[in-house]
Every structure is written in structure tokens, then in C-alpha cells.
Amino acid sequence: MRSIAFAALLALAGAPALAQTAGEGAQSPRAVIELFTSQGCSSCPPADKRLSEMAGDPDLVALTLPVDYWDYLGWKDTLARPAFSNRQRAYAKLRGDRAVYTPQMVVNGEFACIGSDATAVAQSMRQATQEDARLPVALATKREGTRLTVEIGEGAEGAGELWLLTIEPRVSVSIDRGENRGRVAHYANVVRDIAPIGAWRGGPARFAIERAGLSDAYVVLLQRRHDGRPGRILGAAKGPAL
């Protein structure tokens, strides 16, 4: 995992309203959807397509996280990261699940379902969004070159951790072996890196960071932690390239 250099971290007393923040502005999406998928899984292409459709909804943050635990079946996933497999396992342990699988969607860090099952996905979305409710903490971002400023609005939730996700908006991969041999897999919003920004202790706050190679294809997540594992997602914002 590449490191992030911190330019500043300021708690804001009497912070300006998020609506006054320049750049990408305040965001409070309905939901964050994480799809755990694999190029070696024949059940995954329908879920990959569904995630691509969700990525076009401005009220959703849709993310593809390729996992590596099927690599032994004959095809090494070219986009997978061990960190993504570990993230899925951490979610599963927090829910008390006995195993992980693909394709799996996790909505707002809490509700899991089979990613290729339209009915199950719709049910998880209803559970997570509670009749079109928004994520409780608003985030605003502004990128200037390699500098990203993240501003957090006041929310009822107590505390959480802020994460920066580097995204590749569109990826196509030709698969030569395994269950999907001869197919071309198409992905949207592939996560390439997840890196911590800092801890949020509640109330308005501003984080200013420097990151080499930063582009407009990014996502910022504000997420609870439970015993070192990722929990409920409290807020999210995506860059203008997404």
C-alpha cells in the first residue's frame, strides 16, 4: 500500500458550510455498493454488469473490488488485491458469516447479498437506504493538482475513519483460462488502492492531503471501525471523473 503524505489536518471550529466549499462540492449519496468479484468466477459477469449500471447513478457510489482467492483455479485475476479479499473477510466476520463468496455486494458496509441476484440486491438496497434516506454525514472534496481537501459536515454519528480510494473508471480484460476462458470481462469503478487519510472524532473537520498522481477518479469514504474491521459507511464522495 502506497503511503500518503499529510499536508494538514485541521479541526474546524465554526467551520464554513459545506455548500460554500469550492470544487466538487458537498455530497451525501444514498448508498455505497462494493462488489467483490473475480475473473475466475463464472457467476460474476452478470454482477459486473449490474454494478456498471449502478455506477451510472449519481446518487450511488458503486465500486468493484476484485479478490484473489480463486486464483488457484487456473486464472490469476489481473486486477485482484489481497487487501480486497481481506476487506471482504472482515465484513463477513463482523456479520458472523462463515464464509465469503463471489459475486457478493455489500451495501453501506452492512448489508450483503449475491451480486447477480436482482431481487436480493434490491432488498439489500431497501434495507440500507430506508426509503431513499441519505448517508448521515455529508462530505465535500476539492482537488487542486496533487492536493485533495476533504471537508466533513456535522453528523449524529460519533466517529469514524476517512479513506481514499484510487479508482480506474473502466477496465476490460481478456481471459484466457479458467471458468471464463475466451470471455472479455468489463468492469466499472475498479478500486486500485485503499489508503487511510485519518481519524474523524465527530463534528465538522477538514483534511488536506498530498498524493502523487492524484486524478479526478477517486472516492472518499467515512467509515466506522469495529475491532479493527470496517463497519457501517457514514459518508462518501466521488471525484468528478466518476
N, C-alpha and C positions, 0 to 999 in steps of 0.2 A: 504494500500500500504506500503510495507516494505521500510525502508529508506536505502540510500546508503551512506557509509562513503567516503568522498573525500580525497584521499591521496595527490593529486596535480592537479593543473590546470595551465598550462604554455602556454602563447602565444609565438609562435616561431618566432623570428626574424632571418632570414636566416636559416630557418628550413631545415633539410636534405630532399632529395627527398623521396617520399613515397616508391619508388621501393627499397630503402635501408632499409626499416623497416623490422625487423625480424618477424617471426611468420606467421600469416595468410596472410599478405601482402596487397597491395592496391587492392581495389575493386571498380568497377564502373558498377553495373548491369544495364540492360536495364529498368527494372521496378520492383516496389514493388506492389504486389497484396494482398489486405486484403479481406478475405471472412467473412462476417457477417452471421452466420448460427445458427441453433437451433436444438436440438434433438427433439423438439416438432413440427417441421415443416416437413410435408410430401414431400414438394418440394425440400428440402435441400440435400438429399443423392446424386443426380446427380452432384450438385455443389461441394459437398465434394470430390467426386471422381475426378472431373476436377481439383480442387485445388491440390489434391495429385499428379496428373500428372504434374502440373506446378512446384511443389516442386522439381521435379527431374531435372529441367532445371538449369544448373549452372549460367545462365545469368539472372535468375529471383529470387526475394525474395518473396516467397509465404507464407502467414500467415493465420491461422484460428483463428477467434475471435468469440467465442460463446456468444450469447446475452441471456438476461434473461426475455425479455418482453413477451414471450409466456409461461412462467412457469405456469400461471393461468389456462391453458387449460387442465391440468391434469398430466403433467410430468415436474418435475423440472430438468432443464438441469444441469448435474453434472459438467460441465466444464465452465459454464457461469460466467461472472463477470459483475456487474453493470457498471464498468468503460468502458467495451467494448460497451455496449448499449449507454452509454453517448458519446463515441467516434463516433459511427455511427450517432447519432443525431446531433453532432456538425458538421460533414461533411455535413449532409443534410441541416442544417441551412445556412451554408456557400454557398451552391449551390442554395439556395432558394427553396428546395424541401418541400412539405407539410407534408410528412410522411416518415417513414422508413419501411423496409420490409426485409424478408428473402426469399431466399438467395440473398444477394447483394455483388457484388465485387466492390471494389474501387481501381482504378489503379493510382499509384503515388500521392495519396491524392486528386485527382481532378476528374477523370472520373469514373462514376458509371454506373453499368448495372446489369441486372438479372443474377445471377451467374450460373444458369442452362441453360441459352440461349447461345449456342455456337456462334451463329452469333453476338449477342450483345457483348459477351466477346471479340471476335476477333476485332470488331470495336473499342471498348474501348482501346484495346492494340495498335491498329494502331494510334489512336488519341494521346495516351500517349507517345509512343515510337518514333513517327515521323521518320519512316523508319530506324529503328534499332539504333536511337540515344541513347546514354547512359545518366544516371543521371549526372547532370552537375558538382557535387562536389565529388571527389574521397575520400574514407575513407580507412584507414588501421588499423588493430587491431592486438594486440598481448596479449595473456593471459599467465600469469605465476602464477599458483596456484589461489589464490583469487584476484589477481591483473589484471586488464584489462587496457591496454593502447590503446587509440584511437587517431589516427593522421589524421588531416583533411588537404587536399590539397587546394591550392588556387583555387577559383572558381569565376565566374562572378556574382553569386548571392550575395545579400547583407548580410543577416544574417539569423539565424535560431536557433532552439533548438535541442539539442542532447538527444536521448532517448535510454535506454537499455531495451530490451525485452527478458524475460526469456522464453525459448521455450521447449515444450515436443514434440520430433520429430514424434512419432507415438502413437496414442491412439485409443483403441477400447472400445465401451460402449454398453452393452446390455440394451435395452429399454423395460420396462415392461408396460408402459401405454402411452396414447396419440395417436397421428396420426401415429407414427412409432412403435406402440406396436408390440413386437415379433421380431423386427429387431436388428441387431448389426451394430452400426454406426462406421465407420472407418475414422479417421482424421489424417492429416499430419500437422506438424509445428503448434501445438496448442500454442497460447500465454497464458502464465500462469501469467505474471506480466508485467506491463509497468511502468518504473520509470525514472524520469528525471536525466540526467547527468549534463547538464549545458548549458549556452547560448554561441552561436558562433556569433561573431561580424564581420565575414568576414576575409579572408586571412588564411594563414597557422596557425594551432593551435594544441596543444597536450593536451589531458585529460588523467589523470591516476587516476583510481578509485579502491577501495577495496570493494568486495562484498562477504559475506559469502556464501558458497555453489555454487559459480560460476563454471559452466562447459563449455564445448565447444559448447553447444546448446544455442546459443544466437544470437540476431540480434541487430545491432545498426542502428538507423535511425537519419538522419539530416533533420529536417522538419521546414518549415515556420509556423508562428502563425499569425492568423488574428483575432483580437479582442478576444484573449484568446482561439480561436478554432484552431484545427490542419488544416494546409493547404497543399500546394504543398510539396512533398518529394524531397529534393535536393540531397541526397546521402544515401547510405545504405551499410552495410557489414554484412555478416553472419559468424558465427563460423564454424570451420571445421566439427563439428558433423552434420551440415545441408547441 
